[in-house]
C-alpha cells in the first residue's frame, strides 16, 4: 500500500478560501442560505467555510447544520457490521431556503442521494447545491455533480482518497492511497 499527498494544509486553506469566495458570489449575505455539512466528515469543511465567511468577509448569521444520512443510505442493512449513526443538528427550517450540502469527498454519489432524501425531513428547500472538497470524477454511480469543487481527482477504483483534518488527525492533508 502506498500513499501520495494530494493537498497540503496550505493548499487546503487556499482551496477553502476560493470556495468561500464562490459561495459569496452566489449567495451574497447568506440571509436565505444555509450550509449543511454531511456527517461525519463534511462538517469540517462546512465549519471551516463558515469561519472564513464570518472572519474574512464579515458575513453574519450564517446558518450551519449537520446532517446524518445513515438511515437513508441504500446499503444501510447490507453490511456485516451495523452502521453507527452520527448526530443531526439542524435547528432552523430549510423551507424555501437555498441549501448548500457540503462534503469532503464526492465518490459514487450515493451519500449525496441519501442527503437529498434526508434533507426533505426538514422542509422543502427552494434550491439545493453541492460543494465538495474533492471530486473523484470517474467513480460516479449516479448522475450527481458538484456545483462547487475544490479539486478534481482522477482516481481509479482501487485507489482511495483520504482527507485528514487537524481536529481529528492533527493536521490537514489529503492523500491518495493505492492498495
C-alpha positions as CSV (number, residue, x, y, z in Angstrom):
1,X,0.0,0.0,0.0
2,X,1.4,3.4,-1.0
3,X,0.1,6.9,-0.3
4,X,0.8,10.2,-2.0
5,X,0.0,13.6,-0.7
6,X,-2.5,15.4,-2.9
7,X,-3.1,18.5,-0.9
8,X,-1.0,20.0,1.9
9,X,-2.5,22.1,4.7
10,X,-1.7,25.4,2.9
11,X,-3.3,24.1,-0.4
12,X,-6.4,23.1,1.5
13,X,-6.6,26.5,3.1
14,X,-6.3,28.2,-0.3
15,X,-9.0,26.0,-1.8
16,X,-11.3,26.7,1.1
17,X,-10.9,30.4,0.6
18,X,-11.6,30.1,-3.1
19,X,-14.7,28.1,-2.3
20,X,-15.8,30.7,0.2
21,X,-15.5,33.4,-2.5
22,X,-17.5,31.3,-4.9
23,X,-20.3,30.9,-2.3
24,X,-20.2,34.6,-1.6
25,X,-20.6,35.4,-5.3
26,X,-23.8,33.3,-5.5
27,X,-25.3,33.9,-2.0
28,X,-24.1,37.4,-1.1
29,X,-25.3,37.9,2.6
30,X,-26.5,34.3,3.2
31,X,-29.8,35.6,4.5
32,X,-31.7,32.9,2.7
33,X,-28.9,30.3,2.5
34,X,-27.9,27.5,4.9
35,X,-24.7,25.4,4.9
36,X,-25.4,21.7,5.7
37,X,-22.3,19.6,6.5
38,X,-22.8,15.9,5.9
39,X,-21.8,13.7,8.8
40,X,-19.3,12.6,9.7
41,X,-16.5,14.4,7.6
42,X,-18.4,17.1,5.6
43,X,-18.9,19.0,8.8
44,X,-15.3,20.0,9.0
45,X,-15.4,21.6,5.5
46,X,-18.7,23.4,6.4
47,X,-17.3,24.7,9.7
48,X,-14.2,26.0,8.0
49,X,-16.2,27.7,5.3
50,X,-18.4,29.4,7.9
51,X,-15.4,30.6,9.8
52,X,-13.8,32.0,6.6
53,X,-17.0,33.8,5.6
54,X,-17.5,35.2,9.1
55,X,-14.0,36.3,9.8
56,X,-12.7,37.3,6.4
57,X,-15.8,38.7,4.8
58,X,-17.8,39.7,7.9
59,X,-20.9,37.7,6.9
60,X,-23.1,37.4,10.0
61,X,-25.7,34.8,11.0
62,X,-24.7,32.1,8.6
63,X,-26.9,29.1,9.4
64,X,-24.9,25.9,9.7
65,X,-26.3,22.4,10.3
66,X,-25.1,18.8,10.4
67,X,-27.0,16.1,8.6
68,X,-26.7,12.4,9.3
69,X,-27.6,10.2,6.4
70,X,-27.0,6.8,8.0
71,X,-30.6,5.6,7.9
72,X,-31.2,7.0,4.4
73,X,-28.3,5.0,2.8
74,X,-29.2,2.3,0.3
75,X,-26.6,0.0,2.0
76,X,-28.0,0.5,5.5
77,X,-28.8,-3.2,6.1
78,X,-26.4,-4.8,3.7
79,X,-23.1,-4.8,5.7
80,X,-21.9,-7.4,8.1
81,X,-21.5,-4.8,10.8
82,X,-24.2,-2.3,11.9
83,X,-23.7,1.2,10.8
84,X,-23.2,3.8,13.5
85,X,-25.3,6.9,13.3
86,X,-24.0,10.4,13.9
87,X,-25.8,13.4,15.2
88,X,-28.1,15.5,13.0
89,X,-28.2,19.2,14.1
90,X,-30.4,21.4,12.1
91,X,-32.1,23.9,14.4
92,X,-33.7,26.0,11.6
93,X,-36.2,25.4,8.9
94,X,-34.9,24.8,5.4
95,X,-38.3,25.6,3.9
96,X,-37.8,27.9,0.9
97,X,-34.1,28.3,1.7
98,X,-31.1,27.8,-0.5
99,X,-29.3,24.8,0.9
100,X,-25.6,24.1,0.2
101,X,-24.8,20.4,1.0
102,X,-21.1,20.2,2.0
103,X,-19.0,17.0,2.0
104,X,-15.3,16.2,1.9
105,X,-15.2,13.7,-1.0
106,X,-17.7,13.0,-3.8
107,X,-17.2,9.5,-4.9
108,X,-20.1,7.4,-6.1
109,X,-22.8,10.0,-5.4
110,X,-24.8,7.6,-3.1
111,X,-24.2,9.7,0.0
112,X,-25.5,12.8,-1.8
113,X,-28.6,10.9,-3.0
114,X,-29.2,9.9,0.6
115,X,-28.7,13.5,1.8
116,X,-31.2,14.7,-0.8
117,X,-33.8,12.4,0.7
118,X,-32.8,13.2,4.3
119,X,-33.0,17.0,3.9
120,X,-36.7,16.7,2.9
121,X,-37.5,15.8,6.5
122,X,-36.6,19.4,7.5
123,X,-38.7,21.2,4.8
124,X,-38.6,21.8,1.1
125,X,-35.6,24.0,0.1
126,X,-36.1,26.4,-2.8
127,X,-32.7,25.2,-4.2
128,X,-30.1,22.7,-3.3
129,X,-26.4,23.0,-4.3
130,X,-23.5,20.7,-3.7
131,X,-20.0,21.7,-2.5
132,X,-17.2,19.1,-2.2
133,X,-13.6,19.5,-1.3
134,X,-12.5,16.5,-3.5
135,X,-14.4,15.4,-6.6
136,X,-13.5,11.8,-7.8
137,X,-15.0,12.3,-11.2
138,X,-14.5,8.9,-12.7
139,X,-16.3,6.9,-9.9
140,X,-19.9,8.0,-10.2
141,X,-22.7,5.5,-9.9
142,X,-25.4,8.2,-10.0
143,X,-25.7,11.4,-12.2
144,X,-24.6,13.8,-9.4
145,X,-22.1,16.6,-10.0
146,X,-20.9,19.3,-7.6
147,X,-21.8,23.0,-8.1
148,X,-18.6,23.9,-6.2
149,X,-15.5,21.7,-6.2
150,X,-12.2,22.2,-4.5
151,X,-10.1,19.8,-6.5
152,X,-10.9,17.2,-9.1
153,X,-9.1,13.9,-8.7
154,X,-8.8,11.1,-11.3
155,X,-8.7,8.1,-9.0
156,X,-9.4,4.5,-10.2
157,X,-11.5,2.2,-8.1
158,X,-8.6,0.5,-6.2
159,X,-7.4,3.9,-5.1
160,X,-8.8,5.7,-2.1
161,X,-8.8,9.4,-1.3
162,X,-8.5,10.2,2.4
163,X,-8.9,13.6,3.9
164,X,-7.4,14.3,7.3
165,X,-8.4,17.2,9.5
166,X,-6.4,18.9,12.3
167,X,-9.4,18.4,14.6
168,X,-9.1,14.6,14.3
169,X,-5.7,13.6,12.8
170,X,-3.6,16.5,14.0
171,X,-3.0,18.2,10.6
172,X,-4.9,19.0,7.4
173,X,-3.9,16.8,4.4
174,X,-5.4,14.9,1.5
175,X,-3.9,11.6,0.5
176,X,-4.3,9.3,-2.5
177,X,-3.9,5.7,-1.2
178,X,-3.2,2.8,-3.6
179,X,-3.9,-0.7,-2.4
